[in-house]
């Protein structure tokens, strides 16, 4: 049972502001679309709206598991994008198609 805290209001989906999207000029290392606002070495923890890969600036190669992406490697994320149009099948509900200006 959840304690009743009068000073903590309940938040509903109506109360949430829509998420702002940042215009990208740099390619996502997973899907390749231009969704990153900075080069991949500087876009720490940015989540690509097209494939939902969370940019991991600490990866040293495509075969290294990413802590930010639940242990997926970048290679696995790319393969998953080709198969599911998301970095993993679990992320499919959160992605959107690429916009015309995001095509490389």
VOKE-422179 format. One line per 3 residues: for each residue x, y, z of N, C-alpha, C. Coordinates in steps of 0.02 Angstrom, whole numbers, padded with zeros to 5 digits. Each point is the difference from the previous one (the first is absolute). Layout:
N
X/Y/Z/X/Y/Z/X/Y/Z | ... $
//
This chain:
104
00042/-00059/00000/-00042/00059/00000/00044/00062/00000 | -00016/00047/-00041/00038/00062/-00007/-00021/00049/00054 | 00049/00027/00038/-00018/00050/00050/-00028/00063/-00034 $
-00043/00033/00035/-00031/00060/-00028/00041/00061/00022 | 00032/00032/-00049/00039/00060/00012/-00036/00058/-00032 | -00031/00042/00039/-00039/00056/-00026/00044/00051/-00037 $
00063/00002/00018/00044/00050/-00031/00031/-00025/-00066 | -00014/-00061/-00021/00024/-00026/-00064/-00060/-00009/-00047 | -00011/00047/-00044/-00058/-00005/-00045/00009/-00057/-00051 $
-00054/-00028/-00021/00002/-00051/-00052/00010/00035/-00067 | 00040/-00029/-00043/00012/00028/-00066/-00035/-00045/-00050 | -00039/00031/-00043/-00034/-00039/-00052/00031/00018/-00068 $
-00017/-00038/-00050/00027/00013/-00066/-00021/00069/-00026 | -00056/00026/00024/-00021/00067/-00021/00045/00054/00028 | 00033/-00014/00056/00044/00049/00033/00069/00004/-00033 $
00018/-00051/-00037/00067/-00002/-00029/00004/00042/-00063 | 00054/00037/-00006/00012/00038/-00062/00027/-00048/-00053 | -00015/00012/-00063/00027/-00043/-00052/00076/00006/-00002 $
00034/-00055/-00014/00072/00000/-00002/00025/00042/-00058 | 00049/00042/00014/00029/00041/-00053/00051/-00042/-00038 | 00001/00008/-00065/00049/-00036/-00041/00054/00049/-00021 $
00062/-00024/00006/00057/00039/-00020/00016/-00014/-00073 | 00012/00052/-00037/00017/-00009/-00071/00070/-00030/-00004 | 00005/-00053/-00039/00064/-00034/-00007/00037/00019/-00063 $
00065/-00001/00004/00041/00013/-00058/00054/-00053/-00008 | 00002/-00047/00048/00051/-00052/00000/-00033/-00068/00001 | 00031/-00050/-00032/-00032/-00066/-00005/00001/-00039/00065 $
-00055/-00035/00012/-00005/-00047/00055/00047/-00058/-00015 | 00040/-00023/00048/00045/-00055/-00015/-00036/-00066/-00013 | -00064/-00005/00019/-00037/-00061/-00009/-00038/-00002/-00067 $
-00045/00048/-00011/-00042/-00001/-00060/00028/00042/-00057 | 00045/00048/00015/00031/00041/-00051/-00038/00063/-00019 | -00060/00009/00027/-00038/00061/-00016/00028/00060/00038 $
-00009/00059/-00027/00028/00061/00029/-00043/00024/00057 | 00009/-00031/00059/-00041/00017/00058/00040/00026/00059 | 00066/-00006/-00001/00040/00024/00056/00013/00075/-00006 $
-00007/00037/00056/00011/00072/-00002/00074/00020/-00001 | 00044/-00048/00012/00072/00011/00003/00035/-00064/-00025 | 00064/00004/-00015/00035/-00061/-00020/-00008/-00055/00053 $
00001/-00063/-00020/-00014/-00055/00047/00046/00000/00060 | 00060/00027/-00007/00047/00003/00056/-00022/00052/00052 | -00045/00045/-00018/-00022/00054/00045/-00074/-00006/00020 $
-00038/-00042/-00033/-00072/-00006/00013/-00013/-00053/00054 | 00025/00012/00060/-00005/-00049/00054/-00073/-00013/00019 | -00018/-00064/00000/-00065/-00024/00023/-00059/00026/-00041 $
00012/00024/-00060/-00055/00023/-00043/-00035/-00061/-00029 | -00066/-00001/00002/-00038/-00056/-00027/-00028/00017/-00068 | 00017/-00041/-00049/-00023/00011/-00068/-00075/-00016/-00005 $
-00040/00047/-00024/-00072/-00013/-00005/-00019/-00049/-00056 | 00047/-00013/-00046/-00014/-00046/-00056/00011/-00073/00020 | 00054/-00014/00037/00015/-00070/00019/00000/-00012/00075 $
00001/00053/00039/00001/-00001/00073/00066/-00025/00030 | 00054/00005/-00039/00067/-00014/00026/00021/00058/00043 | 00024/-00014/00061/00025/00052/00044/00075/00006/-00013 $
00021/00058/-00025/00069/00009/-00020/00047/-00009/00060 | 00046/-00046/-00007/00047/-00017/00053/00070/00024/-00021 | 00022/00056/00029/00064/00029/-00020/00060/-00041/00025 $
-00012/-00048/00043/00054/-00039/00029/00014/-00065/-00038 | -00038/-00016/-00052/00013/-00061/-00038/00065/00007/-00039 | 00041/-00052/00002/00063/00002/-00037/-00005/-00038/-00066 $
-00055/-00035/-00012/-00008/-00037/-00062/-00071/-00026/-00008 | -00016/-00025/-00059/-00067/-00024/-00016/-00019/-00064/00037 | 00049/-00036/00026/-00012/-00064/00034/-00003/00006/00076 $
00011/00060/00026/00000/00009/00073/-00072/00010/00025 | -00021/-00037/00052/-00067/00009/00027/-00009/00071/00029 | -00057/00029/-00013/-00016/00068/00023/-00042/-00003/00063 $
00025/00028/00054/-00038/00003/00062/-00064/00041/-00009 | 00003/00052/-00041/-00058/00043/-00011/-00055/-00034/-00040 | 00018/-00054/-00035/-00048/-00035/-00044/-00011/-00072/00023 $
00000/-00010/00065/-00015/-00065/00031/00045/-00056/-00025 | 00064/00016/-00011/00049/-00050/-00019/00004/-00015/-00074 | -00041/00033/-00041/00003/-00009/-00073/00065/00029/-00026 $
00028/-00033/-00051/00056/00031/-00034/-00028/00043/-00057 | 00041/00044/-00025/-00022/00042/-00056/-00014/-00044/-00061 | 00039/-00052/-00009/-00011/-00046/-00056/-00069/-00033/00007 $
-00018/-00022/00060/-00067/-00030/00011/-00055/00052/-00011 | 00012/00061/00023/-00049/00053/-00010/-00013/00013/-00074 | 00053/00001/-00040/-00008/00010/-00072/-00038/-00058/-00033 $
00017/-00061/00020/-00036/-00059/-00026/-00074/00002/00019 | -00013/00019/00063/-00069/00006/00024/-00038/00054/-00038 | 00034/00056/-00016/-00033/00053/-00036/-00022/-00025/-00069 $
00042/-00039/-00032/-00018/-00027/-00066/-00059/-00049/00006 | -00003/-00037/00056/-00054/-00049/00009/-00064/00029/00028 | 00006/00046/00049/-00059/00025/00037/-00014/00075/-00008 $
00045/00036/-00035/-00004/00073/-00003/00005/00033/00068 | 00039/-00032/00044/00015/00025/00067/00064/-00035/00022 | 00037/00029/00048/00062/-00031/00022/-00011/-00066/00035 $
-00060/-00010/00027/-00020/-00064/00028/-00075/-00007/-00009 | -00024/-00060/-00001/-00071/-00011/-00011/-00042/00032/00055 | 00027/00003/00061/-00037/00031/00056/-00010/00075/-00010 $
00041/00031/-00040/-00003/00073/-00009/-00046/00021/-00058 | -00029/-00047/-00036/-00042/00016/-00058/-00056/00049/00016 | -00033/-00004/00058/-00055/00048/00013/00023/00073/00006 $
00064/00011/00011/00024/00068/00014/00030/00035/-00061 | 00010/-00035/-00055/00034/00031/-00057/-00050/00033/-00048 | 00027/00041/-00044/-00039/00030/-00053/00040/-00007/-00065 $
-00033/00008/-00055/00035/-00003/-00064/00044/00061/-00009 | 00050/-00005/-00042/00044/00058/-00013/-00036/00054/-00039 | 00016/00062/00015/-00026/00057/-00037/00042/00009/-00063 $
-00028/00031/-00052/00039/00008/-00063/00067/00035/00011 | 00002/00049/00044/00063/00037/00011/00051/-00040/00041 | -00020/-00057/00027/00047/-00042/00039/00034/-00053/-00043 $
-00019/-00005/-00062/00031/-00051/-00043/00071/00023/-00018 | 00048/-00047/00007/00070/00019/-00014/00013/00013/-00074 $
//
